[in-house]
Amino acid sequence: MATPSSSSALSARDASLLLCSSLALVGSLLVSPSMPRLMASVMPSLHIPSAWHSLVSSTPALAIALFAPFAGWLADRIDRKHLLVGALSAYGVLGVLPVWLDSLEGVIGARLVFGACEALVLTVCLSLMADHVQGPRRLRLVGQQAVVVSLAGTFLYGVVAGVGAATWQMPFYLYVLALPLVPVIIKRVKASAVDQDMALPHRLSLPALAAGCALIAMGMMLSYAVPQALPTVMASLSIESNTLSVLAITAGLFCSLLGALLWRPVHAVFGTLGCCALLFALMAIGFVALTITADYVSLIVAIAIHGFGVGLLVPTALALAMNALTPSTRGRGLGLFIGCLYLGQGLSFAVVLVAADLGGSVEVGMVTLAVLAAVCALGSGLSALNVSSASSTCTNAIFGDSGE
């Protein structure tokens, strides 16, 4: 374990856990652009509807949403380090497997099992992070997690955009990056680092866990709504350039990174509920700005505002959930959290379609989502005001707002 003198530095153990979880979080997004060509290579003589491309792309996310709670149950009963080593090894192998498969059923099956491994990697990594650090150091690590995810997503998206145009197989080979992390985990991560008597909290806080799960599900649903609606919005502006589309997505990723970088000082000032109110307010403003955008510049501004709110989401929800769990319930609690994260992500597509169908257009659908985000912001803000008038002891016990 890191010594007190090094508590402000990122240890090799923490860095390896951050890299593992970040690679797993962005892994499913790497191969989405390659799916049409993968499907064409598997079934070259058939015209495959685009819905099948979306199905195969979303298969790991569906598997994670369903399997993550069970993965958490395993993490509370099996040595977490050994579980992570096995899951990470399988992740690296199964990720690249579709390159050599020649049937649609095989590809879907491999992606389902891959998603289950991804759920194990995420759940166990987060559980081990919570095992090793507490208090302000845990908040620092949660903030670093969000930053590393944003950096990894931006970097790997750039790599995929560059090499994916040349060959559809290359993005799948990026999953092999997980394998060199296995010996690092074996060497640097301890199997158990929890003092049950000293670990906080001493009791499970179900209200805080439920709040964290609800926050991440709602937030992810609103986060992924913008990428889902972006093609339609750009078409309404008569913008058909793929380069401009990539730049718009990159702008959102960059602002998400900025939000993650600023999360700790924002959290120190506003607390957990204040962060919730702020991130939902930024999302609401971003949705409204998308509906009134008149040119490409205003489109980028809208995506940037929304992206900053997205950057605050994961660390806020993760800190809330982590601080609610005891050592013996961390696996199950964080498995439930991961399941809600991917459930919200999966629901975003359906929510955009339903909102657009009810309103008659994607623009009206964006207004509907803006109202939903605004209601969440108002509720969080009012709750923050109520909590601020209560004792700090009650606040720390329920919401885990540790001092910096």
C-alpha positions as CSV (number, residue, x, y, z in Angstrom):
1,M,0.0,0.0,0.0
2,A,1.0,3.6,-0.5
3,T,2.6,5.2,2.4
4,P,1.1,8.4,3.9
5,S,3.8,10.5,2.4
6,S,2.8,9.3,-1.0
7,S,-0.9,9.6,-0.5
8,S,-1.1,12.5,-3.0
9,A,0.7,10.6,-5.7
10,L,-0.8,7.9,-7.9
11,S,0.7,4.6,-7.0
12,A,1.4,1.8,-9.4
13,R,-1.4,-0.2,-7.9
14,D,-3.9,2.6,-8.3
15,A,-2.7,3.4,-11.8
16,S,-3.1,-0.3,-12.9
17,L,-6.6,-0.4,-11.5
18,L,-7.5,2.9,-13.2
19,L,-6.2,1.7,-16.6
20,C,-8.1,-1.6,-16.3
21,S,-11.4,-0.1,-15.5
22,S,-11.0,2.7,-18.0
23,L,-10.2,0.3,-20.8
24,A,-13.2,-1.7,-19.9
25,L,-15.5,1.4,-19.8
26,V,-14.5,2.6,-23.3
27,G,-13.9,-0.9,-24.8
28,S,-17.4,-1.4,-26.2
29,L,-17.2,1.9,-28.0
30,L,-14.0,1.0,-29.9
31,V,-15.4,-1.3,-32.5
32,S,-18.8,0.4,-33.3
33,P,-17.5,2.0,-36.5
34,S,-16.2,-1.3,-37.7
35,M,-19.4,-3.3,-37.2
36,P,-20.9,-2.8,-40.7
37,R,-17.7,-4.2,-42.3
38,L,-17.5,-7.0,-39.8
39,M,-21.1,-8.0,-40.6
40,A,-20.4,-7.8,-44.3
41,S,-17.4,-10.1,-43.9
42,V,-19.4,-12.6,-41.9
43,M,-22.5,-12.6,-44.2
44,P,-21.2,-11.2,-47.6
45,S,-24.0,-12.4,-49.7
46,L,-26.8,-10.8,-47.6
47,H,-28.0,-7.2,-47.1
48,I,-27.9,-6.8,-43.4
49,P,-30.2,-4.1,-41.9
50,S,-28.5,-1.3,-39.9
51,A,-30.5,-2.5,-36.9
52,W,-28.4,-5.6,-36.8
53,H,-25.2,-3.5,-36.7
54,S,-26.6,-1.7,-33.6
55,L,-27.6,-5.0,-32.0
56,V,-24.2,-6.5,-32.3
57,S,-22.5,-3.2,-31.2
58,S,-24.8,-3.0,-28.1
59,T,-24.5,-6.7,-27.2
60,P,-21.7,-6.2,-24.6
61,A,-23.5,-3.3,-23.0
62,L,-26.6,-5.5,-22.7
63,A,-24.5,-8.3,-21.2
64,I,-22.9,-5.9,-18.7
65,A,-26.3,-4.5,-17.6
66,L,-27.6,-8.0,-16.9
67,F,-24.5,-9.7,-15.6
68,A,-23.0,-6.9,-13.5
69,P,-25.1,-7.6,-10.3
70,F,-24.0,-11.2,-10.5
71,A,-20.4,-10.1,-11.0
72,G,-20.7,-8.1,-7.8
73,W,-22.0,-11.1,-6.0
74,L,-19.0,-13.1,-7.1
75,A,-16.7,-10.2,-6.1
76,D,-18.0,-10.5,-2.5
77,R,-17.4,-14.2,-2.4
78,I,-14.2,-14.9,-4.4
79,D,-10.8,-13.4,-4.0
80,R,-11.1,-10.1,-5.9
81,K,-7.5,-10.1,-7.2
82,H,-7.7,-13.6,-8.7
83,L,-11.2,-12.8,-10.2
84,L,-9.8,-9.7,-11.8
85,V,-6.8,-11.6,-13.3
86,G,-9.0,-14.2,-14.9
87,A,-11.6,-11.7,-16.2
88,L,-9.0,-9.4,-17.6
89,S,-7.2,-12.2,-19.4
90,A,-10.5,-13.4,-20.9
91,Y,-11.4,-9.8,-21.8
92,G,-8.2,-9.5,-24.0
93,V,-8.8,-12.8,-25.7
94,L,-12.5,-12.6,-26.3
95,G,-12.3,-9.0,-27.5
96,V,-10.3,-9.9,-30.6
97,L,-12.1,-13.2,-31.2
98,P,-14.7,-11.8,-33.7
99,V,-11.9,-11.2,-36.2
100,W,-11.5,-14.9,-36.7
101,L,-15.2,-15.9,-36.5
102,D,-17.2,-16.6,-39.7
103,S,-20.8,-16.7,-38.4
104,L,-23.2,-14.1,-37.1
105,E,-24.2,-16.4,-34.2
106,G,-20.6,-16.8,-33.2
107,V,-20.0,-13.1,-33.2
108,I,-23.0,-12.3,-31.0
109,G,-22.1,-15.2,-28.6
110,A,-18.5,-14.0,-28.3
111,R,-19.7,-10.4,-27.7
112,L,-22.1,-11.6,-25.0
113,V,-19.4,-13.5,-23.1
114,F,-17.0,-10.5,-23.7
115,G,-19.6,-8.3,-22.0
116,A,-19.8,-10.6,-19.0
117,C,-16.0,-10.4,-18.6
118,E,-16.2,-6.6,-19.0
119,A,-18.7,-6.5,-16.2
120,L,-16.4,-8.5,-14.0
121,V,-13.4,-6.3,-14.7
122,L,-15.3,-3.1,-14.0
123,T,-17.0,-4.3,-10.8
124,V,-13.8,-5.9,-9.3
125,C,-11.6,-2.9,-10.2
126,L,-14.0,-0.4,-8.5
127,S,-14.3,-2.7,-5.5
128,L,-10.5,-3.0,-5.1
129,M,-10.2,0.8,-5.4
130,A,-12.6,1.2,-2.6
131,D,-10.8,-1.5,-0.6
132,H,-7.5,0.3,-0.8
133,V,-8.4,4.0,-0.2
134,Q,-10.8,6.0,1.9
135,G,-11.8,9.6,2.6
136,P,-10.2,12.4,0.6
137,R,-7.9,9.9,-1.2
138,R,-10.9,8.0,-2.4
139,L,-12.5,11.2,-3.8
140,R,-9.2,12.0,-5.5
141,L,-9.0,8.5,-7.0
142,V,-12.6,8.8,-8.2
143,G,-11.8,12.1,-9.9
144,Q,-8.7,10.6,-11.5
145,Q,-10.9,7.6,-12.7
146,A,-13.1,10.0,-14.6
147,V,-10.1,11.9,-16.1
148,V,-8.4,8.6,-17.3
149,V,-11.7,7.4,-18.8
150,S,-12.1,10.7,-20.7
151,L,-8.4,10.6,-21.9
152,A,-8.6,7.0,-22.9
153,G,-11.9,7.5,-24.8
154,T,-10.5,10.6,-26.6
155,F,-7.2,8.9,-27.5
156,L,-8.6,5.5,-28.5
157,Y,-11.4,7.2,-30.5
158,G,-8.7,9.1,-32.5
159,V,-6.8,5.8,-33.0
160,V,-9.9,4.0,-34.2
161,A,-10.9,6.9,-36.5
162,G,-7.4,6.7,-38.0
163,V,-6.8,3.0,-38.5
164,G,-10.4,2.0,-38.8
165,A,-10.6,3.5,-42.2
166,A,-7.8,1.2,-43.4
167,T,-8.9,-2.1,-41.9
168,W,-11.9,-3.0,-39.9
169,Q,-9.9,-5.7,-37.9
170,M,-7.5,-3.2,-36.3
171,P,-9.9,-1.8,-33.6
172,F,-10.6,-5.3,-32.4
173,Y,-6.8,-5.8,-31.8
174,L,-6.8,-2.9,-29.4
175,Y,-8.5,-5.2,-26.8
176,V,-5.1,-7.0,-26.6
177,L,-3.9,-4.0,-24.6
178,A,-5.6,-5.6,-21.6
179,L,-3.2,-8.5,-21.5
180,P,0.0,-6.6,-20.5
181,L,-1.9,-5.3,-17.5
182,V,-2.4,-8.8,-16.1
183,P,1.2,-9.3,-14.8
184,V,1.0,-5.7,-13.4
185,I,-2.1,-6.6,-11.5
186,I,-0.5,-9.8,-10.2
187,K,2.5,-7.9,-8.9
188,R,1.0,-4.6,-7.7
189,V,-2.5,-5.4,-6.3
190,K,-2.9,-7.1,-3.0
191,A,-5.6,-9.7,-2.6
192,S,-7.0,-8.0,0.5
193,A,-6.2,-4.6,1.9
194,V,-9.3,-4.0,4.1
195,D,-9.3,-3.6,7.9
196,Q,-12.9,-4.5,8.6
197,D,-12.8,-2.6,12.0
198,M,-11.3,0.6,10.5
199,A,-13.1,0.7,7.1
200,L,-15.9,3.2,6.6
201,P,-18.8,3.2,6.6
202,H,-19.6,0.6,9.3
203,R,-23.1,0.2,8.0
204,L,-24.6,0.0,4.5
205,S,-26.5,3.1,3.5
206,L,-29.2,2.0,1.2
207,P,-30.6,5.5,0.5
208,A,-27.2,6.7,-0.8
209,L,-26.7,3.5,-2.9
210,A,-30.1,3.9,-4.4
211,A,-29.4,7.6,-5.1
212,G,-26.1,6.7,-6.8
213,C,-27.7,4.1,-9.0
214,A,-30.6,6.3,-10.0
215,L,-28.2,9.2,-10.7
216,I,-26.0,7.1,-13.0
217,A,-28.9,5.5,-14.8
218,M,-30.7,8.8,-15.5
219,G,-27.4,10.7,-16.2
220,M,-26.2,8.1,-18.7
221,M,-29.6,8.1,-20.5
222,L,-29.3,11.9,-20.9
223,S,-25.6,11.7,-21.7
224,Y,-25.9,9.4,-24.7
225,A,-29.0,11.1,-26.1
226,V,-26.9,13.8,-27.7
227,P,-24.7,11.4,-29.8
228,Q,-27.9,9.6,-30.8
229,A,-29.6,12.8,-32.0
230,L,-26.5,14.5,-33.5
231,P,-26.8,13.1,-37.0
232,T,-30.4,14.4,-37.3
233,V,-29.5,17.8,-35.9
234,M,-26.5,18.1,-38.3
235,A,-28.7,17.1,-41.2
236,S,-31.2,19.8,-40.3
237,L,-28.4,22.3,-40.6
238,S,-27.4,20.8,-44.0
239,I,-24.1,19.6,-42.6
240,E,-23.0,16.3,-44.2
241,S,-19.3,16.4,-43.6
242,N,-18.0,13.3,-41.7
243,T,-15.0,15.4,-40.6
244,L,-17.2,18.0,-38.9
245,S,-19.2,15.2,-37.2
246,V,-16.0,13.8,-35.8
247,L,-14.9,17.3,-34.6
248,A,-18.3,17.8,-32.9
249,I,-18.0,14.5,-31.0
250,T,-14.4,15.3,-30.1
251,A,-15.5,18.7,-28.7
252,G,-18.0,16.9,-26.5
253,L,-15.3,14.4,-25.3
254,F,-12.9,17.3,-24.6
255,C,-15.4,19.2,-22.5
256,S,-16.3,15.9,-20.7
257,L,-12.6,15.7,-19.8
258,L,-12.6,19.3,-18.6
259,G,-15.6,18.5,-16.4
260,A,-13.8,15.5,-15.0
261,L,-10.7,17.5,-14.3
262,L,-12.7,20.2,-12.4
263,W,-14.9,17.7,-10.5
264,R,-12.9,17.7,-7.2
265,P,-12.9,21.5,-6.7
266,V,-16.5,21.7,-7.8
267,H,-17.4,18.9,-5.4
268,A,-15.5,20.6,-2.6
269,V,-17.6,23.8,-3.1
270,F,-21.0,22.4,-3.9
271,G,-21.0,18.9,-2.3
272,T,-22.6,15.8,-3.9
273,L,-26.2,17.1,-4.3
274,G,-24.9,20.5,-5.6
275,C,-22.9,18.6,-8.2
276,C,-26.0,16.7,-9.2
277,A,-27.9,20.0,-9.6
278,L,-25.1,21.5,-11.6
279,L,-24.6,18.6,-14.0
280,F,-28.3,18.2,-14.7
281,A,-28.7,22.0,-15.3
282,L,-25.8,21.9,-17.8
283,M,-27.4,19.0,-19.6
284,A,-30.7,20.9,-19.7
285,I,-29.1,24.0,-21.2
286,G,-27.2,21.8,-23.7
287,F,-30.4,20.2,-24.9
288,V,-32.2,23.5,-25.3
289,A,-29.2,25.0,-27.1
290,L,-29.3,22.0,-29.5
291,T,-32.9,22.8,-30.4
292,I,-32.2,26.5,-31.3
293,T,-28.8,26.0,-32.9
294,A,-28.6,27.8,-36.3
295,D,-25.1,27.0,-37.4
296,Y,-22.1,24.7,-36.7
297,V,-20.5,27.0,-34.2
298,S,-23.7,27.2,-32.0
299,L,-23.9,23.4,-32.4
300,I,-20.4,23.0,-30.9
301,V,-21.3,25.4,-28.0
302,A,-24.4,23.3,-27.2
303,I,-22.4,20.0,-27.3
304,A,-19.7,21.6,-25.1
305,I,-22.1,22.7,-22.4
306,H,-23.7,19.3,-22.3
307,G,-20.3,17.6,-22.3
308,F,-19.1,19.5,-19.3
309,G,-22.2,18.2,-17.4
310,V,-21.4,14.7,-18.6
311,G,-17.9,15.0,-17.2
312,L,-19.3,15.7,-13.7
313,L,-21.7,12.7,-13.8
314,V,-19.6,9.6,-13.3
315,P,-17.4,10.8,-10.4
316,T,-20.4,12.3,-8.6
317,A,-22.4,9.1,-8.8
318,L,-19.5,6.8,-8.2
319,A,-18.4,8.7,-5.0
320,L,-21.9,8.5,-3.8
321,A,-22.2,4.8,-4.3
322,M,-18.7,3.9,-3.0
323,N,-19.2,5.8,0.2
324,A,-22.5,4.0,0.9
325,L,-21.0,0.5,0.9
326,T,-19.3,-1.6,3.6
327,P,-16.3,-3.9,2.6
328,S,-18.6,-6.9,2.6
329,T,-21.2,-5.3,0.3
330,R,-19.0,-3.4,-2.1
331,G,-19.0,-6.0,-4.9
332,R,-22.8,-6.3,-5.0
333,G,-23.4,-2.6,-4.6
334,L,-20.9,-1.6,-7.3
335,G,-22.2,-4.4,-9.5
336,L,-25.7,-2.9,-9.2
337,F,-24.2,0.5,-10.0
338,I,-22.4,-0.7,-13.1
339,G,-25.6,-2.5,-14.2
340,C,-27.6,0.8,-13.9
341,L,-24.9,2.7,-15.8
342,Y,-25.2,0.4,-18.8
343,L,-29.0,0.2,-18.5
344,G,-29.2,4.0,-18.8
345,Q,-26.8,3.9,-21.7
346,G,-28.9,1.3,-23.4
347,L,-32.2,3.1,-22.8
348,S,-30.9,6.4,-24.3
349,F,-31.6,5.2,-27.9
350,A,-35.2,4.2,-27.0
351,V,-35.8,7.4,-25.0
352,V,-34.7,9.6,-27.9
353,L,-37.0,7.7,-30.3
354,V,-40.0,7.9,-28.0
355,A,-39.4,11.6,-27.2
356,A,-39.1,12.4,-30.9
357,D,-42.2,10.3,-31.7
358,L,-44.3,12.0,-29.1
359,G,-43.2,15.5,-30.1
360,G,-43.1,14.9,-33.8
361,S,-39.4,15.7,-34.3
362,V,-36.0,15.2,-32.7
363,E,-35.9,18.9,-31.8
364,V,-39.1,18.6,-29.7
365,G,-37.7,15.4,-28.2
366,M,-34.6,17.4,-27.1
367,V,-36.9,19.9,-25.4
368,T,-38.6,17.0,-23.6
369,L,-35.2,15.7,-22.4
370,A,-34.3,19.3,-21.4
371,V,-37.4,19.5,-19.2
372,L,-36.5,16.1,-17.6
373,A,-33.0,17.2,-16.9
374,A,-34.3,20.5,-15.5
375,V,-36.6,18.7,-13.1
376,C,-33.7,16.6,-11.9
377,A,-31.6,19.7,-11.4
378,L,-34.4,21.4,-9.5
379,G,-34.9,18.4,-7.3
380,S,-31.2,18.0,-6.5
381,G,-30.9,21.7,-5.8
382,L,-33.8,21.8,-3.4
383,S,-32.4,18.6,-1.7
384,A,-29.0,20.3,-1.4
385,L,-30.5,23.3,0.3
386,N,-32.3,21.0,2.8
387,V,-29.2,19.0,3.5
388,S,-27.1,22.2,4.0
389,S,-29.4,23.1,6.9
390,A,-28.9,19.7,8.6
391,S,-25.9,18.7,10.6
392,S,-22.7,17.9,8.8
393,T,-22.6,14.5,10.6
394,C,-25.9,13.5,8.9
395,T,-24.6,14.7,5.5
396,N,-21.4,12.7,5.8
397,A,-23.1,9.6,7.0
398,I,-25.7,9.5,4.1
399,F,-23.9,11.1,1.2
400,G,-20.2,10.6,1.9
401,D,-19.2,14.2,1.5
402,S,-15.7,13.9,2.9
403,G,-13.6,17.0,3.3
404,E,-10.9,17.6,0.9
